[in-house]
Amino acid sequence: MSKPPVVILGLDTMVMDNDDAPKRHGVKPTYKKVLGFQPLQMTWGRYIIDAVFRGGDKHSNHEDTAAKMIQHAVHLIRTRYATDVPIIIRMDSGFCDQKLMKSIDALGVGYVCGGRFLAEIKGLLEAMPPENFQRHFGRTDEDIWEFFEFGDRRGAWNRFRRAIFWRPFLEEKQFLLPGSRPGTLAYTNLGMGFAVDEQLEKAGLSSLVQAESVIATYHGRGADELVHRSLKNFGFEELPFLRFAPNAAFYYCMLVAFFIFEAFKRTSRLQSSR
């Protein structure tokens, strides 16, 4: 119905806090230091379009679940919508793995993935002269970010990958001291000569490979997290059954109902605007 010129998908886990629930199968410690479940979910806009229910101790890129989920989504988009629409996957640092990145490269789609601040990267950024940073304006002219772009090759990686580091310089009309600027690091294959670059150019969206656009795409992860919050508000974070399989079935039914609810709201707005 919407025919987007570019499909941006979010991939992330969602912690379901079951700390106060009776002892249940699959309830394990999560990275948020609560006992619960941690399903892997893929979002597109306001919708959760794919998910795998998992125990709380399963990290973001556990086994090959994320790679298979991306392959499945790309296949559906290519066969049911358009063969040449550019697709971009955005992920946090929990998915920063060369094997996953190579599988995305092979699919001909783009990614923007959070990176980890290892010691040598911290040293590089601390030694970087201020004049080497470029300025990027956020949502308003009152929010100014500075960024630095470089090529990075981790010890086990077989090639360099494009990395972008950015941090706030001016936020809500206030200058931030150098020691109080939290930074973000992300890797991307955009602008690296892969098929997605040609697809973006054909769609008139070649500006998305620029560093400022890559930063904006990664910041869009905040909207993906709001979708997870909406699911929790719509349904239940604390699941009702003792065994893992009934809780999984309950979770998937909740997902289907949430998807229908969001689609109903969307179609209702479209009809009321006509």
N, C-alpha and C positions, 0 to 999 in steps of 0.2 A: 504493500500500500504506500509506503513512504519513499521507496526507491532511492536509498541514500547513495551519493556519489562515492562515499568511502565508508567502510564498515569498521568501526572501532569496538573491539571486544575487550572486556576486563576479565582477568583471571585472578582469583584470590580465594583464600580459605575464610570460613566464618566460624568463630568459636561460639558454641552453644553452651552456656554456663549451666551445668547440672550439679554444682557443688553441694547444694542443699537437698538434692534428690536422694532417695534410697539407693543402695548399692546396685549398680546395673552393669550388664555386659557391654563392653566397649567404652565405658566412661573412663577416660584416662587423663593424666595431667596435660594441659595445653600450655602454649607459650605465654598465655596471659595469666598463668599461675592459678588457674581454677580447673576443677575436674569437669570434663564434658566431652562433647563430640566436636569434630572439626571437619565438616564437609568441604569439598572443593567445589567452587561455583564459578560459572562463566556468565557474565552479564553483557547485555547489549541495551544501552539506554536504560530505561526503567524496568527492563525485563531480566529475569534469571532464565537463561535459555538452555543450560545444561548443568548437571550437578552429580557428584558422587558422594554418598553418605559414608563417613569414615570415623574411626575412633579418634579420640582427642590427641593421641600421641603421634599421629601421622602428620609429618611436616608438609610444607607447601608442595614441594616437588618430589613427593614420595613415589618411588618406583617409576613407572612410565605413565601414570594416570593423566598427568597434565598434557604430555605429548599426544596421547590418544584422544583426549578431549578436543585439543586444537585441530588435529587431523580430521576428526568427525565434523566439527563445525565448518572447517574450510571446505570439505567435500560437499556438505549441504548447500553452502552459499554458492559454490561453483556450479553445482548441478541444478539447483532450484531457482537461483536468482540471476547471476551473471558470471561468465567465465573470466572476465578481466577486471572486475571491480577490485580496487585496492583494499586490502584487509590489514589492519594493524592491531596487534595484541599488546595490551599494557599490563605489566605485572610488577610486583614488589620484589625486594631483594631475595626473598625466599626461593625465587625461581631462577636466580642467577647461576646458571649451569651451562657449560659449553655444549653438552650433549643436547639439551633442550633447545638452545639457540641454533645449533646446526640443523635440527629437525625442522625448525620454523623456516630457516633459510631455504631448505629443500622444498618447502611447500610454496615458495614464491610469495610469501607474505612478510609484512614488517612487524617489528616488535620494539617496544620501549620497556626496558627492564631495570629495576632498581639494582644498584651495586653495593658491595660491602666496602667499608673503609678499612682496608688492610694497612699495615704499618708503612709500606713503601708508598702507597697512595697518599696517606696523611703527610708523609715527609715531602712528597712532591708538591702538594697544595700549600703546605706551610712555607716552603721556600719560594713559592711563586711570587714575583713582584706584582704589586697592585696594578701596574699599568698593563699587565698581560690579560687582565679580566675585561670583558665587554659588558655593556649595560643592557638590561632587558626590562621593559616596563610590564608590570603585572596587569591586574584587572583595571586599575586606574593609574593615572600619572603619579599618584601619591605612593604607589608600591613599586619600588625599583629593585631589581635583582641584578647581581653581577655573576657572570658565568665564564667558565674556561673549558675549552674543548681540546681533547688530546686522544691519541691512540694508545690503547692498553692491551697488553698480552700477559695474562696470568701464566704461572709456571707450566701448567698442563695444557694450555691452549695452543693450537697449531697455527694461529694467525692473530694479528692485531684486530681489535674491535673498537669501534667509535665510542668514546666515553665523553660525557658532559657532566661537569660539576657546577652547581649554582648555589647561591646563598643570598638572603635578603640584604640589601644595602640601605634602603629607606623603606620603612613600613609605617603606614598610617601617619605620615608627615614627621616621623621621628627617625633620626639617623641611629644606626646600631653600631656599637663598638665592635671591633674585629673579633674579640674573644667571645662575644655573645651572639654571633651569627651562626645559627644551625645550618648546616649544608646538606645538600642532596646530591647523590651520584647516580647516574643512569647510563646504561649501555643501549645502543640501538644499531640496527642494520640499515636504517633509513639514510639515504645519501651515500651509500656504499656501492652503488652499481648493481644492486640486485633487481629482480623483475619488478618488485613493488615500486621502485623509482620510476620505471617506464609507465606503469599503470597510473601512478599519481600524476605524471606529466600529461598523459592522455586524457585524464579526467579534469585537467586544469587545476590541479592541487599540488603542483610541484613545490609550493612554498612550505608544505608540511615536512620537508626534509631539512629545513633550516633549524638551527639550534633553538631559536626562540619558540618555534612551533613544537619541537620535540619536548621542551620544558612544559609548554601548555598542555600537551597531550598527557604527560605524566601527571600533572596536577589534576587532570580529569579523574584520576583514581578516587578522589574524594567523593565524586558523584556515585561511583560504583559502590563505595562503602555505605552510602545512604540507602542504596537498594537493599543491601543486607540488613540494615537497621529496619527498613520498612517491612521486610519479611518477618523479622522477630516481632514487630508490633502487630502484624497481621495475624500471626499464628502463635506458636509456643516455642520458647527457647528450652524449657525443661520438658523433656519427653516422658510419656506416661508409662511405658512398658518396662518389664524387667529384662527381656531378651533383646539382643541387637536387631534381629530380623524384623520383629514387629515395629520397633522404633524406626527402622529404615523405611518400612512401608508407610508409616504415619508421616514421616518427613517428606517423602515423595508426593503423597496426597496433598500435603500442605503446600508444596511447591506448585503443583498443578492448579490448585485453587487460587493461589496468589497470582499466578500468571493470568488466569482467566479474569480475575478482579482488575488487574492493571490493564488488560486489553479492553475490558468493558468500559473503564473510565476513559480510555483513549478514544474508542469509537463513539462514546456518548458526547465527548467534546467536539469531535468532527461533525456529528449530526447536528449539534446545537449551533455550530458556526455556519451551517448552510442556510 
